Amino acid sequence: MCWGVPGKVVEIDGMYAKVRVGGTLIDAILSVDDVDIGDYVIVHAGLVIGKLSEEEFVESLLTLMELQIVSYVDEGLEESEARERVFEEFKDVLNSLNVDVRSRLKLG
C-alpha cells in the first residue's frame, strides 16, 4: 500500500515545488493546478497530487501521528510515553499551525 503525505508548499519554481513534510523539505512535481506557496498539499511518489484545507491537513497529520503512536507501542513503549514522544516529534509542525491537538491526542 502506498500513502500520500501531507505537507506545506514553501517554494515554487515552474512545475517544481519544495514541500515541508514534518521537518524535512522534499522536492515534488506539481501535478495539480493553482498551487501557491503556503498551500497544504498531499505528496505521493514525488508528485503533488492534491490540495488540502488547513483542517484536512491537520486531520491527515493527526492520522499519521496516531499510526506512529501504534508503531511505538508495538515496539514496546507504554502508550502514554508513545503519545508524548510523537507529540514532541511533530511539535514544530503543530506550532507553525497554531493548533492545539493535545486533547485530540489524549495528552495531559
C-alpha positions as CSV (number, residue, x, y, z in Angstrom):
1,M,0.0,0.0,0.0
2,C,1.2,3.5,-0.8
3,W,0.4,6.6,1.1
4,G,0.5,10.3,0.2
5,V,1.8,12.5,3.0
6,P,0.6,16.0,3.9
7,G,2.9,18.9,3.6
8,K,3.1,22.7,3.1
9,V,4.5,24.3,-0.1
10,V,7.4,26.6,0.8
11,E,8.8,27.3,-2.7
12,I,7.7,27.0,-6.3
13,D,9.9,27.1,-9.4
14,G,7.9,26.4,-12.5
15,M,6.4,23.0,-12.3
16,Y,8.5,22.1,-9.2
17,A,7.9,22.7,-5.5
18,K,9.7,22.3,-2.3
19,V,7.3,20.9,0.3
20,R,7.8,20.8,4.0
21,V,6.8,17.4,5.3
22,G,7.3,17.3,9.0
23,G,10.8,18.7,9.5
24,T,12.0,17.7,6.0
25,L,12.0,19.6,2.7
26,I,11.2,17.4,-0.3
27,D,11.2,18.2,-4.0
28,A,8.0,17.4,-5.8
29,I,6.5,17.9,-9.2
30,L,3.3,19.9,-9.3
31,S,0.6,17.8,-10.9
32,V,-2.4,19.9,-9.9
33,D,-3.3,23.4,-10.8
34,D,-3.4,26.6,-8.7
35,V,-0.9,25.6,-6.0
36,D,0.7,28.5,-4.3
37,I,3.4,29.0,-1.6
38,G,1.7,28.4,1.7
39,D,-0.8,25.8,0.4
40,Y,-1.3,22.5,2.1
41,V,-0.9,19.5,-0.3
42,I,-0.6,15.8,-0.4
43,V,2.6,14.4,-1.9
44,H,2.9,10.9,-3.3
45,A,5.9,9.4,-5.1
46,G,7.4,12.8,-5.7
47,L,4.2,14.4,-7.1
48,V,1.9,16.9,-5.5
49,I,-1.4,15.1,-6.1
50,G,-3.9,17.3,-4.3
51,K,-4.5,20.4,-2.3
52,L,-5.8,20.4,1.3
53,S,-7.6,22.9,3.5
54,E,-5.8,23.6,6.8
55,E,-8.4,21.4,8.6
56,E,-7.8,18.5,6.2
57,F,-4.1,18.9,6.7
58,V,-4.4,18.8,10.4
59,E,-6.7,15.7,10.2
60,S,-4.1,14.0,7.9
61,L,-1.3,14.9,10.3
62,L,-3.2,13.5,13.2
63,T,-3.8,10.2,11.4
64,L,-0.1,9.9,10.7
65,M,0.6,10.7,14.4
66,E,-1.8,8.0,15.6
67,L,-0.1,5.5,13.3
68,Q,3.3,6.4,14.7
69,I,1.9,6.0,18.2
70,V,0.8,2.5,17.4
71,S,4.2,1.7,15.9
72,Y,6.0,2.8,19.1
73,V,3.6,0.8,21.3
74,D,4.3,-2.2,19.1
75,E,8.0,-1.6,19.7
76,G,7.3,-1.8,23.5
77,L,6.7,1.8,24.6
78,E,3.8,2.5,27.0
79,E,1.0,4.3,25.2
80,S,1.3,7.5,27.2
81,E,5.1,7.6,26.5
82,A,4.5,6.9,22.8
83,R,1.9,9.8,22.6
84,E,4.4,12.2,24.3
85,R,7.2,11.1,22.0
86,V,5.1,11.6,18.9
87,F,3.9,15.0,20.1
88,E,7.5,16.1,20.6
89,E,8.4,14.8,17.1
90,F,5.6,16.8,15.5
91,K,5.7,19.8,17.8
92,D,7.3,22.2,15.3
93,V,4.8,21.4,12.6
94,L,1.9,21.8,15.1
95,N,3.3,25.1,16.5
96,S,3.5,26.5,13.0
97,L,-0.2,25.9,12.6
98,N,-1.2,27.4,15.9
99,V,-3.3,24.3,16.5
100,D,-3.6,22.7,20.0
101,V,-4.1,19.0,19.4
102,R,-3.0,17.8,22.9
103,S,-6.6,16.8,23.8
104,R,-7.2,15.1,20.5
105,L,-4.0,13.1,21.0
106,K,-5.1,12.3,24.6
107,L,-2.2,14.1,26.2
108,G,-2.2,15.7,29.6
